[in-house]
């Protein structure tokens, strides 16, 4: 509303998903309105408002708890997940050439996560395409929490390089990305509930 203190109107987007755990705004059709990627027990979904109605399209069928999108070298769109919710696997799905086809899993970035709980995608390295940051809490089951960076090594998203960024001090609840020091590079903010701390990882030139 014009007055943000006034009551906000709500609209139902979907009523059939279970254990929806995360969503991410995108603008894949380059219109004035954003769409939503949603991670749920029924997989990854894309919701777009057309003619006043929210239309949903199922992109994957595997239960996922986290989802973010980005661009591979060459410009092809992809998204990365944590599977299932609070799961052990982070996977990458690449946009099909035919819009009507389902998104295929191009790679499993890691299948040994403990309580995976965050995905953040940006061009941390300044190479013109995106990399994936994945964080895990290691609360259920207990283990060592951490953060990893995955860098694509080809244009189809099938090969990635793994780099460990953090190993132990922060049980990652969520990760956000932003340029915090004005140098034009995305920095990583990792927040933890169980270990009660917040850490910033500044991207260096």
BAGULO-71496 format. One line per field, with one value per residue: residue number from 1; x, y, z of N, C-alpha, C, O in turn. Coordinates in steps of 0.05 Angstrom, whole numbers. Atoms other than C-alpha are relative to their C-alpha. Layout:
N
lopa c(NUM/...)
nx c(X/...)
ny c(Y/...)
nz c(Z/...)
cax c(X/...)
cay c(Y/...)
caz c(Z/...)
cx c(X/...)
cy c(Y/...)
cz c(Z/...)
ox c(X/...)
oy c(Y/...)
oz c(Z/...)
//
This chain:
205
lopa c(1/2/3/4/5/6/7/8/9/10/11/12/13/14/15/16/17/18/19/20/21/22/23/24/25/26/27/28/29/30/31/32/33/34/35/36/37/38/39/40/41/42/43/44/45/46/47/48/49/50/51/52/53/54/55/56/57/58/59/60/61/62/63/64/65/66/67/68/69/70/71/72/73/74/75/76/77/78/79/80/81/82/83/84/85/86/87/88/89/90/91/92/93/94/95/96/97/98/99/100/101/102/103/104/105/106/107/108/109/110/111/112/113/114/115/116/117/118/119/120/121/122/123/124/125/126/127/128/129/130/131/132/133/134/135/136/137/138/139/140/141/142/143/144/145/146/147/148/149/150/151/152/153/154/155/156/157/158/159/160/161/162/163/164/165/166/167/168/169/170/171/172/173/174/175/176/177/178/179/180/181/182/183/184/185/186/187/188/189/190/191/192/193/194/195/196/197/198/199/200/201/202/203/204/205)
nx c(16/-14/-9/-9/11/27/1/-10/17/-14/10/-10/-16/4/10/-4/-27/-5/-27/-14/-21/-15/8/-20/12/-15/14/-9/13/-7/22/-3/5/-17/13/-11/-9/7/-10/20/-2/7/-21/-4/23/-1/27/1/27/10/28/11/-1/-26/-3/-23/-13/-18/-25/-12/18/-14/5/-22/5/-13/-1/-9/-6/-23/-7/-24/-16/15/25/23/11/0/5/-12/17/-7/20/26/-1/-21/-10/-29/-8/5/0/3/19/-5/24/0/2/29/13/20/-13/-8/-28/-16/-22/-26/-21/3/-23/-9/20/-9/7/14/19/-3/20/-2/-12/-2/-12/-9/-26/-19/-27/-2/-7/22/20/5/-9/20/-9/18/-6/15/0/-11/14/15/-16/-22/-24/-14/13/-19/8/-17/4/-2/-5/5/-24/8/24/25/4/-5/-25/-3/-22/9/-19/11/-3/2/1/4/8/27/20/14/29/5/-21/8/-22/2/-26/0/-21/0/-21/12/-1/19/-10/17/8/11/12/5/17/-9/-25/5/-20/3/-26/-2/-23/-5/-12/-24/-7)
ny c(-24/-25/-3/27/7/10/29/10/20/25/17/27/9/29/13/29/8/9/-5/-21/-8/-24/-10/-19/-16/-1/-13/15/-8/-28/-18/-17/15/23/26/13/28/10/27/14/30/8/-8/-28/-11/-28/-12/-25/-11/-7/-7/0/26/11/25/15/20/17/2/25/16/8/-18/-18/-19/-26/-3/-26/2/-15/4/15/-11/2/-13/18/-2/24/-5/19/7/19/21/-13/-21/6/25/6/-3/-24/7/-21/6/-19/-6/15/-17/-2/-10/19/23/-3/-7/23/-3/0/9/0/-15/13/18/6/-22/7/-20/-22/-20/-25/-2/-28/0/-26/1/-7/-1/-21/12/-4/21/3/22/9/4/18/1/21/-5/23/4/26/10/-16/1/-25/-17/-12/-14/6/-14/18/-16/16/3/2/-16/16/4/27/2/-22/0/-5/-14/-2/-28/0/27/4/-20/-11/20/-18/0/-12/-16/-22/-10/-28/-15/-13/-20/-18/6/12/29/10/12/21/-3/26/-3/25/-1/18/-10/-27/-19/-10/-6/-11/9/-20/9/-15/-3)
nz c(0/0/-28/-7/-26/5/4/26/13/6/22/-1/23/3/-25/2/-7/-27/-11/15/-19/10/26/11/22/25/22/23/24/4/-2/-24/-25/-6/-5/-24/-2/-26/-7/-16/1/27/18/6/16/10/0/15/0/26/0/-27/-12/-2/14/-10/17/-15/14/-8/-18/-25/-23/-5/-21/7/29/10/28/11/28/5/21/24/-5/-4/-27/-17/-28/-19/-22/-21/1/-3/-20/-20/10/3/28/15/29/20/22/22/16/25/24/5/-25/-10/-13/-27/-5/-5/-19/14/-17/-29/-10/-24/-11/-28/-18/-24/-7/19/-7/14/26/10/26/10/13/-20/11/20/26/19/-5/-29/-16/-20/-27/-15/-29/-15/-29/-15/-25/1/-23/-9/15/3/20/18/24/23/25/23/24/25/17/28/6/-4/-29/-8/-15/-20/-19/-27/-17/-28/-10/-29/-11/-28/-20/4/8/18/2/26/12/18/15/7/0/-26/-3/23/19/24/-1/-19/-24/-11/-28/-10/-26/-14/-24/-20/-10/-9/11/27/11/27/16/21/25/5/29)
cax c(0/19/24/67/35/-33/-58/-24/-67/-48/-57/-52/3/-5/-41/-14/59/84/144/159/225/254/237/276/251/274/257/266/217/243/175/163/142/186/169/184/226/201/235/187/176/146/211/230/173/170/110/92/32/-6/-71/-79/-69/-7/14/60/109/145/219/244/213/266/250/292/299/342/343/380/392/451/486/539/599/567/504/461/414/419/395/426/391/400/365/324/305/364/395/462/463/472/455/456/400/410/356/334/339/265/224/173/224/241/305/358/407/475/517/518/563/567/531/564/532/507/443/450/416/439/454/479/498/538/600/647/709/692/696/629/591/567/593/554/565/534/530/510/494/515/463/422/464/519/583/628/591/620/616/641/649/636/662/636/691/650/589/540/549/573/642/656/715/705/738/728/715/697/704/674/662/593/533/504/430/430/476/464/507/521/577/591/653/638/692/643/652/599/615/586/547/536/490/482/429/459/529/500/548/551/611/629/674/702/718/790/816)
cay c(0/73/75/15/17/1/-70/-107/-146/-219/-266/-341/-367/-442/-487/-556/-555/-589/-569/-508/-485/-429/-384/-338/-280/-282/-247/-298/-267/-195/-165/-112/-165/-217/-291/-339/-402/-445/-505/-557/-631/-634/-607/-540/-497/-433/-388/-331/-284/-280/-243/-237/-311/-346/-403/-457/-501/-559/-557/-617/-673/-684/-654/-592/-542/-486/-456/-399/-384/-359/-360/-409/-390/-376/-349/-411/-406/-455/-462/-498/-533/-568/-636/-656/-603/-599/-652/-681/-663/-599/-605/-562/-561/-529/-496/-540/-514/-530/-491/-547/-598/-610/-584/-638/-648/-629/-644/-661/-610/-648/-708/-707/-645/-649/-610/-567/-501/-446/-432/-365/-351/-293/-277/-277/-285/-230/-275/-256/-319/-344/-389/-427/-421/-476/-475/-529/-529/-599/-601/-662/-704/-673/-657/-601/-543/-506/-467/-486/-449/-486/-457/-482/-508/-514/-483/-541/-543/-614/-600/-558/-541/-544/-495/-498/-428/-445/-507/-506/-438/-422/-469/-436/-419/-374/-336/-269/-235/-161/-111/-89/-47/-13/-47/-74/-146/-189/-207/-265/-256/-322/-323/-378/-391/-451/-422/-352/-315/-278/-274/-234/-262/-205/-220/-199/-172)
caz c(0/-7/69/89/158/127/119/62/13/2/-57/-57/-103/-91/-41/-60/-39/24/68/25/55/11/-47/-93/-136/-209/-274/-328/-377/-370/-356/-302/-250/-217/-214/-157/-152/-95/-62/-34/-22/-92/-122/-152/-180/-221/-209/-256/-253/-318/-326/-251/-239/-213/-259/-233/-272/-240/-258/-218/-176/-122/-54/-43/13/-17/-86/-122/-196/-238/-305/-329/-373/-440/-408/-399/-339/-281/-210/-150/-93/-27/-28/9/60/109/65/45/-29/-69/-143/-205/-257/-326/-368/-426/-497/-506/-455/-450/-427/-355/-324/-322/-265/-294/-233/-159/-126/-60/-30/39/69/140/148/85/96/48/-25/-52/-124/-152/-193/-134/-178/-227/-288/-320/-298/-231/-177/-123/-48/-4/72/122/196/218/273/251/247/287/251/228/195/137/72/3/-63/-128/-194/-262/-308/-372/-406/-394/-318/-314/-283/-221/-177/-102/-53/23/52/124/167/236/268/239/235/173/177/116/69/36/-16/-26/-38/33/22/-44/-85/-137/-115/-80/-8/32/97/135/195/247/299/334/341/352/305/240/194/133/79/37/-35/-49/-116)
cx c(17/11/8/-10/-29/0/8/-20/17/-14/12/15/-5/-10/5/28/2/29/15/20/15/-12/20/-13/19/-16/9/-13/3/-24/3/-2/19/-17/13/9/-6/11/-19/4/-7/21/2/-22/6/-28/1/-29/-7/-29/-13/0/29/0/25/10/20/26/15/-19/13/-5/24/-8/11/1/9/7/24/4/27/18/-14/-28/-24/-9/1/-11/13/-18/15/-22/6/2/19/16/30/11/-5/3/-4/-18/3/-25/0/-2/-29/-14/-19/12/6/29/15/22/26/22/-9/25/12/-22/7/-6/-14/-19/3/-21/3/13/1/17/7/27/21/28/3/7/-23/-21/-1/12/-21/14/-22/9/-17/4/13/-12/-14/7/22/25/14/-14/20/-13/19/-8/4/1/-4/25/-7/-27/-26/-4/4/25/4/25/-9/22/-13/5/-1/-4/-2/-12/-29/-18/-20/-30/-9/24/-13/25/-5/28/0/21/4/21/-11/-1/-20/14/-21/-5/-13/-9/-6/-17/11/27/-1/21/-7/27/-2/25/3/14/24/6/18)
cy c(25/6/-28/-9/-11/-30/-7/-21/-25/-15/-28/-8/-29/-11/-30/-9/-7/6/19/13/25/9/21/15/0/16/-12/9/30/18/17/-15/-23/-25/-11/-28/-9/-28/-14/-30/-10/9/30/9/29/10/27/10/9/6/-1/-26/-10/-28/-14/-21/-15/-3/-26/-15/-7/22/18/21/28/2/29/-4/17/-6/-15/15/-4/10/-18/2/-26/8/-23/-4/-13/-21/-22/24/-8/-25/-1/7/29/-6/25/-10/22/3/-16/18/3/7/-20/-24/6/7/-25/6/-3/-11/0/13/-14/-18/-9/22/-11/23/25/20/27/-3/30/1/28/-4/10/5/21/-10/2/-22/-5/-25/-6/-2/-16/-1/-22/5/-22/-2/-27/-14/19/-4/27/18/13/14/-7/17/-19/18/-18/0/-4/14/-16/-7/-28/-4/25/-4/7/14/3/29/1/-28/0/23/10/-21/15/-4/12/17/20/11/30/13/18/22/18/-4/-12/-30/-10/-13/-19/6/-27/4/-27/4/-18/9/30/20/7/7/11/-10/20/-12/18/2/-23)
cz c(0/28/9/27/-2/-4/-29/-10/-7/-23/3/-26/-6/27/0/8/30/8/-18/19/-9/-26/-9/-23/-24/-20/-26/-26/-6/-2/25/27/2/3/25/-6/28/3/19/-2/-28/-21/-3/-19/-8/-2/-13/-1/-28/1/28/14/1/-12/9/-20/17/-16/7/19/26/21/4/21/-5/-30/-6/-30/-8/-29/-2/-20/-27/2/5/29/15/27/16/24/22/1/20/19/22/-8/-3/-28/-10/-29/-17/-22/-22/-17/-26/-24/-8/26/12/14/29/3/9/21/-15/17/29/10/24/10/28/19/25/7/-18/3/-15/-27/-7/-25/-9/-15/20/-11/-22/-28/-21/0/30/12/22/27/15/29/13/30/17/28/2/-26/7/-17/0/-21/-18/-24/-22/-24/-23/-25/-25/-17/-29/-3/5/30/10/17/17/17/28/16/27/10/30/10/30/16/-2/-11/-18/0/-26/-9/-18/-13/-6/1/25/3/-25/-21/-26/0/21/24/12/30/9/29/12/25/22/13/7/-10/-28/-11/-28/-13/-23/-24/-6/-30/-9)
ox c(41/33/-9/-9/-40/21/-1/-28/41/-38/35/4/-9/-3/-8/33/-13/47/39/13/27/-23/34/-23/43/-39/25/-2/-8/-23/21/8/27/-41/31/-5/0/9/-26/21/3/16/-8/-29/19/-45/19/-47/6/-45/-36/-7/45/-15/47/-6/38/25/28/-39/-1/-3/47/-32/2/4/0/13/32/-12/46/9/-23/-42/-46/7/-2/-13/17/-32/38/-46/29/23/17/23/45/35/-26/23/-15/-15/5/-39/21/-12/-37/-13/-24/-1/7/45/5/34/32/41/-27/47/37/-46/-2/6/-26/-10/5/-45/-12/32/-19/39/-10/38/31/43/25/22/-20/-41/16/17/-37/35/-46/33/-39/24/25/3/-14/-6/30/31/10/-15/44/-37/44/-31/23/-16/8/38/11/-39/-47/-24/-7/29/1/33/-24/46/-35/28/13/-18/18/-29/-39/-14/-39/-40/-27/41/-30/48/-27/47/-12/19/23/28/5/-9/-24/33/-44/13/-33/6/-14/-13/12/30/19/32/-24/43/-20/47/-13/34/21/-2/26)
oy c(24/17/-45/-33/-23/-42/5/-39/-22/-11/-31/-4/-37/-1/-45/-33/4/4/16/22/39/-7/32/3/3/23/-1/4/41/39/12/-6/-36/-24/1/-43/4/-45/-3/-40/-31/7/45/-4/44/-2/44/-6/27/-10/-7/-28/-5/-45/-2/-33/-3/-12/-38/-3/-16/46/8/27/47/-18/48/-27/35/-18/-8/34/-27/15/-8/3/-47/31/-45/15/-21/-13/-29/35/-30/-41/15/7/41/-18/45/-32/45/-17/-15/41/24/-8/-20/-38/29/2/-40/27/-24/-23/14/3/-16/-10/-29/24/-33/44/47/13/45/-19/44/-11/46/-26/33/21/26/4/-7/-20/6/-44/12/-15/-10/-3/-27/16/-17/-8/-39/-7/37/-27/43/10/13/15/-8/26/-34/35/-39/20/-6/23/-4/-21/-35/-24/48/-27/27/7/13/38/18/-44/-4/17/22/-31/26/-26/2/24/14/9/38/2/39/39/33/14/-20/-42/2/-29/-18/10/-34/14/-46/23/-10/7/41/36/-6/21/3/-9/21/-26/42/-15/-24)
oz c(6/31/13/34/16/-8/-48/4/-13/-27/9/-47/-29/48/15/7/47/-8/-23/41/8/-41/8/-42/-22/-16/-40/-48/-25/-16/41/47/-17/9/37/-20/47/-15/40/-17/-36/-45/14/-39/7/-15/-7/-5/-39/10/30/37/-17/-5/9/-34/29/-39/-11/28/45/16/7/24/8/-44/5/-38/6/-42/13/-32/-33/-18/11/48/3/34/7/32/19/2/24/22/33/9/7/-32/-3/-38/-8/-32/-15/-22/-40/-21/-19/45/36/28/37/-15/27/20/-26/7/37/7/27/9/38/40/24/16/-8/5/-8/-30/-4/-26/-8/-14/18/-1/-31/-43/-43/-15/45/-2/28/30/13/34/5/38/37/47/23/-46/-9/-25/18/-44/-13/-27/-18/-27/-23/-29/-27/-21/-46/16/6/36/31/30/8/22/31/15/30/10/42/-3/44/32/16/-33/-8/-6/-39/7/-34/-3/-13/13/25/21/-27/-36/-44/-20/42/20/5/45/-2/46/-2/40/46/37/17/5/-41/3/-44/-2/-41/-21/-9/-45/-33)
//
